[in-house]
Amino acid sequence: MVIVDELYHNVVITLPQLKLIEFIMKLKEAKAQEIEDIKAKISKYEEKKRAEEAWYQSLSPFRKFFTGRPLSQHQAVEYMVYVKERFKKIDHLKAQMRELHEVLELIKAENEETSEITLSPAIVQEIKRLKSSGGAEI
C-alpha cells in the first residue's frame, strides 16, 4: 500500500496492507496507554489533595491558625496545571485515536494491495518512527 503525504502529495512510504494495519493498531494502543497514564496522574493528584484537606480538617482550631495554606489563586493555578491541561491532552489524544480509527476503516475498505492512501503528516511521521524502530514499542 502506497502512503501519500496529505500536505505535500508525495509518496512517503510503501508498506504491505497488513503491516500498515499493524502499525496503526500499535499507534492506537500507545495512545490509549498514554490516556490511561494521564488519568492515573490526575487521580493521584486528586487523592493527594483530598489527603491534605483531610489532614487540615483534623487539626485543632489553634493549629489551623498557625498552619499556612496556599492562597485560592495558587490552588486554582495548580488545578489548571495538574488537571485541566491534562484533560486537554486527553481530548487531543482521543481526537488522534479517532483519526487513526478512520484510517483503519479506510484501509479495510480498500481491497487492492497496490492501492494508495493519503494520511496526515502527523500519522506519517509516527508510522516512519515506528517503522524505523522495527515495529517495536513506541
Secondary structure in CASP SS format (residue, H / E / C, confidence):
PFRMAT SS
TARGET T0000
AUTHOR 0000-0000-0000
METHOD secondary structure of the structure
MODEL  1
M C 1.00
V E 1.00
I E 1.00
V E 1.00
D E 1.00
E C 1.00
L C 1.00
Y C 1.00
H C 1.00
N C 1.00
V E 1.00
V E 1.00
I E 1.00
T E 1.00
L C 1.00
P C 1.00
Q H 1.00
L H 1.00
K H 1.00
L H 1.00
I H 1.00
E H 1.00
F H 1.00
I H 1.00
M H 1.00
K H 1.00
L H 1.00
K H 1.00
E H 1.00
A H 1.00
K H 1.00
A H 1.00
Q H 1.00
E H 1.00
I H 1.00
E H 1.00
D H 1.00
I H 1.00
K H 1.00
A H 1.00
K H 1.00
I H 1.00
S H 1.00
K H 1.00
Y H 1.00
E H 1.00
E H 1.00
K H 1.00
K H 1.00
R H 1.00
A H 1.00
E H 1.00
E H 1.00
A H 1.00
W H 1.00
Y H 1.00
Q H 1.00
S H 1.00
L C 1.00
S C 1.00
P H 1.00
F H 1.00
R H 1.00
K H 1.00
F H 1.00
F H 1.00
T C 1.00
G C 1.00
R C 1.00
P C 1.00
L C 1.00
S H 1.00
Q H 1.00
H H 1.00
Q H 1.00
A H 1.00
V H 1.00
E H 1.00
Y H 1.00
M H 1.00
V H 1.00
Y H 1.00
V H 1.00
K H 1.00
E H 1.00
R H 1.00
F H 1.00
K H 1.00
K H 1.00
I H 1.00
D H 1.00
H H 1.00
L H 1.00
K H 1.00
A H 1.00
Q H 1.00
M H 1.00
R H 1.00
E H 1.00
L H 1.00
H H 1.00
E H 1.00
V H 1.00
L H 1.00
E H 1.00
L H 1.00
I H 1.00
K H 1.00
A H 1.00
E C 1.00
N C 1.00
E C 1.00
E C 1.00
T C 1.00
S C 1.00
E E 1.00
I E 1.00
T E 1.00
L E 1.00
S C 1.00
P H 1.00
A H 1.00
I H 1.00
V H 1.00
Q H 1.00
E H 1.00
I H 1.00
K H 1.00
R H 1.00
L H 1.00
K H 1.00
S H 1.00
S C 1.00
G C 1.00
G C 1.00
A C 1.00
E C 1.00
I C 1.00
END
